[in-house]
Amino acid sequence: MKKTPTTDWLPADNLILETEALRAVKSETNAIVIAGPGAGKTELLAQRACFLLETNSCIFPKKILAISFKKDAAKNLQERVEKRCGKELSQRFRSMTYDAFAKSLVDRFFLAIPELYRPNSLYDIADDNDIRKAYNLAGFVKPSDWRNNEINKNLRSDIARYSLPFPHDTDLPTERAWQILLKGELTPTARLTFSMITRLASYLIRTNPLIKRSLQLTYSHIFLDEFQDTTEPQYELINICFHKSKSTLTAVGDLKQRIMVWAGAKKDIFSVFAKDFATINYSLSMNHRSAPKLIKLQKAFFSRFDETPIDIKTSEKWDDDDGEAFYHIFESDVQEANTIAEIIERYISKGTHNPEDICVLIKQSIPRYGEKLISALDKLNIKARNEGEYQDLLKEELVVLWINTLSISIKKNASAWKYCCDVLAKMRIIDPDSIHINELQSELKDHLNNIAYNIENIRYKQDVRDILDLIVDFYSISAIQTVFTQYARSNYIEQLKEVMTSHLWNKYLQTSNDFDKTLYDLLGKDTVPIMTIHKSKGLEYKTVIFIGLEDSAFFDFTRNPEENTAAFFVALSRAKETIHFTFSKQRDGIQNRRNINDLYAALNESGIVKEIDHTPSESK
């Protein structure tokens, strides 16, 4: 492919980048890009990838490695790069999560891990129950303590506290718990948390200089997204892999959106990174997402909690009066659910919104704050669901393969057909442009006819599982594990089968045995998503409804005001046009707002938020 001179390069799709963004895109040094909500962080990284690849600044055959926190963010970035600069160049761009990056190293170079810390050849991801049992066997915690959420949180943090190898002059319960999980003393397979896998990956690189050198020769440029939430184990891995190398690192993030301190995010991550990698800093001021009044609300909100003023510019696509914000007061959560359901129905019936344009956000506990609303919407024939149950599942490569294969088994779908053909060609190591592709497509058609026959004859839940087995057998487990390496050293394929079988069967029953509609519903089409603030990170919606702006939802606000304020700012900044906040006087008891009064003060002082009191007049 012809190389574009750096002086002639222009952003893809005729996009006009603000000056600082363009400088960051063309940067030749390690850099930190501070970018607030709606600033276009993903687009900036996509354009930077295009610049590096199209100008050959990422010198062929070297590659770019992009690391994100969420699967959907990693997938979104990969797709943008392919769309912007084409399939040929985008093959040199690899986008994955921190967890996937660490796991790929451990799985690929498994035998290079020193024996003391080498897990069993098969391992699964540990849950909180596994960690508790390991510490119990290590003599650190008793089963009677297992209901203590603070102990459970501390154990998950403690298991990945230490870099490997453990100190030899101490007898740490954590080290014993590590070995219990590592060697499968609790279960037939080893059980590892992703933080443990990250520590293993760091130990692997530290003890194998040739692997480290190989990584540095492969990846000339590294992108680090949502950098403010990077944990100590994750930063250790990045540092060990690329510190003092010729690779150029670009970290993008925003301290105002740091909401993962509870999960171990380093509070000083930007200053540490700047010192270790001698960065140049860039700051973006444009917000492409939110309407002007919502930008004004964001400014007023943040200025109350930080003496440093924030400079946010509004996109020219908006009129000055665009944007609305409301604060609703309810007598009870029943009244709240019925009223909010009616508001959502009005948006949809007017034709201004599809259900997917509206997001209901909850600080925590969707059952407590969202179930009554789901029921109220159901009475109005509007579907809503806990999106957190589907968000990661639907981004799994194997699940995507299942859904696309099922989709074209039922009816014609050009994009699904192309996806399946491309994956099958990759698995069979066949050039998509070769004469053998016709034979491959014929084989796929025969397989689809078989799947279609089985779909028409579904009678029991086991029939659904058998169909998923047929698909896996057609592509073959070994080929799936070769192309999608994250499934190579675990029983995760079997676990995904069970989860997918249950979801498909339940949806199948709900849709009166219509499998096409089953897939439609599984993908969340025509459905209002309900999710926690943490799950909403990186997403945007036309209208956001925040349920439960109450002390009980922000129960640790007085202890962790900074992180709770950041979480609320993330919720506030998801909205493009309209945001609603609700307070219910009764929700499993009397509710207050004393502890979070600063949040209310910020909303009131903005002059943007309209208060609507729905309580009966005699109760006011």
N, C-alpha and C positions, 0 to 999 in steps of 0.2 A: 504494500500500500504506500502511496506517495506521502512523503513527509511534508507537513506544513511548517514553514518557517515561523519561529515564535513571534516575530514582529507582525506576521500576517494573520495569526490565529484570532478567531472571533468565537464568542460563546455560541453553543448550539442553539438552534431554534430562534436565532436572532434575539436572544435574551439580553437585556441591558442590565449589567451588574453595577451596583454602587461601587464607588472608587475603591474602598477598602476591600470589598469582596473580590474585585478583579485583581488587586495586588496579592491577596491571599491565594487566589487560584494560580497565579504565576510565580509564587514564592519558590525560591531555590534553597531556602534554609528551613530548619526546624521552626515550627510556628504554632502559636496558640491563637485560635479565632474565637473571640467572645461574641456570641450571637444569641440574642434573646428569642422569645417565642415568636414564631411567624417570620423569622429573619431569612428562612430558606437555607438552613444548615445542610439538609440532604442535597438540595440542588447545588449548593456551593461545592460539595464534595464530588458530585457527579460531573460538574463542569471542570473541576480540577483534574479529575481522572481523564476527561476528554483532552484537556490541554496537554497533559503529560504523555498520553498515548499518541495523539495526532501529531504532535511536534517531535516525537521520539525523545522527549526529555526523560522519559522512562525508557532507557535505551534497550532496544530489542536484544535478547529475548526476555529481559527482566520483567517483573510483574509488580502490581500494586496490591497490597493487602489492606482491606478495610475492615475494621472491627467495631461492631455495635453491641448494644446491650440486648435488644429484642430481636427475635427472629423476623418479625414483619419489617423492622427498620433495615435489617441486613438485606432482606429480599427486595425491598423497595429500592434501595440504593443500587443493587445489582441490575435490576430491571431498567432503572433510569440510565445507567451507563450504557447498557446495550442499545437502548432506544436512541441515545444521543450520538454514539460513535460507531454503532454497527456491531454485528456478531463477531467479526474477525478480530477487531481490536479488543473487544470486551472479554475475549477469552483470556486476556492477560490481566484481568481485574478479578480479584477474588474477595467476595464480601461474606463475612460470617460474624457470629457472636463471639464474645470473649470465651464463653463456655465451649463453643464448637472449636475455636482455635486451640485451646488447651487440650481438649479431648483428641483432636486430630494428631497432635504431637505425641501424646501418650499412646494412642492406638497404633500409629505408624511405626514408632520407634520403641515399641513395647519391650523388646528384649534388651535394649540398651539401658534400661533403668536398673540400677544396682539391685541385686537380689533381695536385700533386706526390705526394700520398699516397692518391690515389683508386685502388683496385684495379681490375683488369679487371671488366667487367660480370658475368662469371661467375667464381666462385672456389670452390675446394675447401679442405677442412681439411688443413693440412700435417702430415706425420708426421716422425719423427726423421730419416728418410732424406732428405726434402726439405730439412730444415734443414742437414744435413751437406753436401749438394751445394751449397747456396747459399753457405755459408761457404767451401767449397772454391773455388767460382768467384770469391768475393770475396778469395781469397788468404789466408785465415785458418787453414784447417786442411787437412791432406792426407788422401787416402783411406786411407793407412797408419795413421792415427790413429782411424779410424772404429770399431774394435773396443774402444776405450777407453771404458768406460761413464761414467767421470767426465767426460771431454771431452764426450760426448753430453749428459749432464745439464747441464753448464755452458752448452752452446750453447742448449738449450731455455730456460734461465733468461736467458741474455744477450739473446736475440732480443727479449724484451719488457722489458728493463731500463730503457729510456729513454722518457720522455714525449715525445710529438710536439709541435712539430717537433724534429728533431735539432739539436744545437748547430751553428751555421754555421762556427765557427772550429776545428773538429776534423775529422780524416779517420778516421772510425770504420769498421772492417770490418763492424760491426753494421748501419750505415746502408746500406752496399752490399748486404749480405745481404737486408735489408728490401726494397730496390728489386728485387732479383732475384726474390724470392718474390711481391712485390706486383704486378709487371708481367708475370708469367708467362714469364720468360726460361728457365725449366727445362722447363716443360710448357705445353700449349696454354691452360690456364687458370691464373689466379693461385693461389697456395697460401699460406694464412694459418693460423697457430695461433690458438686462441681468445684467448690473451693479446694477440696482435697485433690481433685484432678489438676487444678491449676498449680497447686504446690508441687505435685509430682512432675508436671511439665517443666516448672522452673528448675527442679532438681535434675531432671533429664538434661536440660540445656547446660546447666552449670557443670555437670560431670562429663559432658560430651562436646568438646570444642568443635569437632568436625560437623556436628549437626547444627551448632550455632553458626558456624561459618557458611554452611549450606543455606540456612535461612536468609542470612544477610546478602548472599550472592543472588538468591531468588527474588527477594523483594527489595526493590530500590526505594520504594515509597510506602509509607504506612499512614493510614488514616485512622484516627481514634475519635469515634462519635460519642456524644453525651458524656464527655470526659469528666464532668463534675461528679459523676456517680461511680467513678472507678474505685475499686476496693484495693486494700494493701496487697493481697495476693495477686490481683490482676496487674497492678503496677509493677510488682516485683518481676512478673513474667515478661512484660514489655521491656523493662529495664535490662534484664538479663539477656534478652534476645538482641536488642538493638542499641544499647548504650555504647558510645564511642565507636559506632559503625559508620559506614558511608551512606546508610539508609537515611532518607529524609522523612521526618515525622510531622504530621499535622494533627493537632488536637483541637477539637471543636466542642464548645459547651457553654454553660451559663450558670454561674453560682446561684442566681436567683431561683433556679429550678433544681437545686440539689435536694432530692427527696429520699435518698437511699442511705442516709447516715445510719439508720437503724439496721441496715444490712451490711455495714462496715465500710461505707464510702469514706475515703480519706478527706478530711476537712481542708488539708493544706495541699491538695493534689496539684493545683495550678502552679503554686510557688515552687514546689519540689520539682515538678517537670521542667519549669523554666530554668531552674538552677542546673539540673542534670543534663539538659539537652540544649542549653544556651539559645533559647527561642527568641524569635521576633513576634511581637504581639499585634494582632489586628482586632478591631472592634466594629461590628456591624450595627447600624442604627435603624435600618428599615424594617418595618413589620408589614409583610405582604398579606397577612392573614386577616387581621381584625379591623372592623369598621372604626372610624375616627372616635366615636363616643366610647367605645370599648378600650381604645388606646388611652384615652383620657382617664378612664377608670383605672387601668393598669398603672399609669403614672402616679395617680393619686394614692393608690393602694401601696405601691412600693415606696413612695417618698415618706410615708408614715413610719416605715420600718428601717429605713436606711438613709443616713445623712448624705450619701453620694447620689446626686440626681441622675436619673436615667434619661438618655436622649433616644427617643423612639420617634421615627418618622412614619407617617401613614402613606400607604400606596395611593397613587393618583387615581386609581380605579374607583375610589369611593367619593361620595359627596360628603360635605362637612357634617351634615345632620344624620348620617347613617349610623346605626347601632342603637340597641336598646338594652336596658338592664332593669330587672324587677326583683323586689324582695317581698315574699308572700308570708303572712302570718296566719297560722291555722289553729283551730281549737284542738284538733286531734289528727293523728296520722291517717285515720279513715277519711276525714274531710280533705286532707292533703292529697291522698291518692285519687279520690274522685275528681277533685278540681284540676289537678295536674293532668289527669287522663283526658279531661275535657279540653284543656289547652292544647294538648298534643293532637287530639282529634280535629280541632279547628285548623291547626297548621296544615294537616294532611288534606282535609276536605276542601280547603281553599285552593289547593294545588300548588302552594308555595314551597312545600316540603314533601319529600319522600320519608318514610319511616327511618331510613338509614341516615337522614340528614340531622336527626335529633338524637342527642346522647344524654342519658341520665347518669350523672356522676354521684358517687357516694364515697365518703371518706373511708369507711370500712363496714363490714358485715352487710352484704347485699340482702341476705334473708331478712334482717331486721328492718332495713330502710327501703327495700325494694319490692318485697313480695306482695304487699297490698296494692302497690301501683301496677304490678304485672296483672293481678286479678282484675283491677278496675279497667285496665286497657283491654283485657280479654273480653269483658262484657261489651265493649265497644267494637269488637272484632278487629282489634289492633294487636299484632304480635309483638312481644317484648321478651328479652331473655338476658340472663347473666352472661355477658359476652366473654368474661374471663374464663369460662369453662371451655370455650371454643378457640380463643385467640391463638394460643400456641399450637394447639392440635392442628388447626387448618393450615399452619405454615410448615408442618412436617413434610419432608420430601415424599415419603411413602404415602402419606395421606393425600397429597396433591396428585400422585400417580394413580391411586385408587379412584379418586373423584373424577379425574379426566377420563380414565378408562371406562368407568361406569357411565359417564355422561355420553360418550360416543357410542356406547352399546345401546342406548335408548333412542337417541336421535342424532342427526347430523350436527356437528359442532366443529367448525373449521379450526379454531384455536386449540381445542382439546385434541383434535386429530393430529395437528402439527406437533403439539407437545409430546404426545405418545410416540409418534414416529421418530422424533428427534432423540428421545430417551432410549427407545429400543435400538436405534442405530448406534448410539453411544455404547449401549450394553453389549451389542454384538460386534462392536468395533468395525462398523461399516460406514464408509463415507456417504453422507446423505445425497451426494450428487452422483454416486456410482450407479452402474446398471443393476446392481444387486438390490437396490432399494425397493424396486417393484416386487421382488420376491418377498422381501420383508413386510411390505404393506399388505400383500396378499395373505401372509401368515397372520398378521394382526387382524385383518377382516374376519378370517375364520374364527379367531379367538373371540372377537366381539360378538359374533353370531352365537357362539356357545354361551357367553355371558348373558346375552339378551334372553336366550331360552331359559336360563336358570332364574333370571329376574322375574320372568312371567310366571314361574312356578314356585315363588316364595310362599311358604306356608308357616314356617316356624323360624325362630331366631337363629337356629343352627344353619338354616339355609343361607342366611345372610353371611354368616362366618364362612361357609363353604365357598361362597362367591369370592370373598376376599382371598381365600386360599387359592382359588383357581387363578386369580390375577397374579398373585405372588409366584405361583408355580410356572405361569407362562413366562414371566420375565426372568424367573429363577432367583432364589435367595442369594446365591453367590454373585450374580450380576448386580443385584440391588445393592449388596454390601460393597461391591467394588466401586460402583458409581456414587453411591451415597455412603461414604465411609463411616458416618456416625453410627451406623447400625452393625458395624463389623464385630465388635467385641462385647456384645450384650444380648440379652433376651428381649430387647426393646421391640423388635418386630412383633413378637407374640403379644406383648403388652398393648401395642397399638391396635392389633387385631381385635382384642377384647373390647377396648374403648370404642373403636369404630363400629364394631358389631352392635354394641348397646345403643350408640347414638343413632345409627341407621335404622335399627329395628324400632326404637321408640318413635322416631320421626315417621317411619313407614306406617305404624299403627295410627298415628295422629293425622296422617294425610289420606286416610281411607285407602290404603294399599296402592297409592300412586307413587311409583319410584322416582319419576321425574320431579315431582313436587317434593319428594323426600330429600333429594339432593339440593333443590332450590332452598328449602327451609334450613338444611344443614349449613349452607353457606351464609345464612343470615339475611337472605333477600327479603325485602318488605318487612323488616323487623327492627324495632327500636332497640338499640344496644344499651344495656345497663352495665356499668363497670366501676371499679374503684379508680381513684385518682392515679394510682401507680400504673394501672393497666392502660390509662389514657395517654400516657407520655408519648409525645411525638405524633399524636393524632389531632384532627381538627374536625369540627362539625358546624353546620349552619347555626344551630341552636343548641345550647347546653342548659340542662336543668340540674342544678345541684341540690340534692335532697338532704335535709338535716343539718343545717348550719347551727349546731347546738353543742353545748359543753360535752355531752356524753360521746359525741362523734369525735371530738378533739380532746379525749380524756386526759392526754398527757401534754396538753398545750403549755401549762405553766412550767413543766419540767423541760420540754424541748420546743420552745417557742420558735426558734429559727427554722427547724425542719417542718413544723406544722404550718408556718407562714409560707414557706416555699411550696408546700403541697397545695395550699389554697391558691397561691399564685398560678401554679400549673393548671388547676381546675379553671380558674378565671380566664386563662389565656388560650383555652381550647376553642372558645367560641369565635365564630366569624362575624355573626350579625347580632345575635341575641343571647342573653344569659338570664336565667331565673335562679333565685335562691329561695329556699323554704325553711321556715321554722315552725315546729309543731309544739304546742304547749303540753300536749299529752302524747307520749310515745313510750309504752312500757313504763309508765310513771311520769311524774312531772319533769319537764325539761327546762333548763336554764341556758343563759348565754353570758353569764357573768365572766367566766374565765376567758372567753374569746371576744370580749367586748371591744378589743382593739380592732378585730376584723370588721365588726359592725361599724365602728367609728370611721374606719377607712372608707367603707362603702358610702356612708352618709356624707362624709366630707367631700366626696367626689362631685356631688351635685348631679350625678348621672342616674343613680338608682332610684326607681319609683317604688315607694312602699304601698302594698295592697294588703289591707287587714280583712281577712275572710271570717273572722270570729263573729258569732252572733253579738248584736249590740249590747245585750244584757251581760255578756261576759267581758266586755271591754273595760 
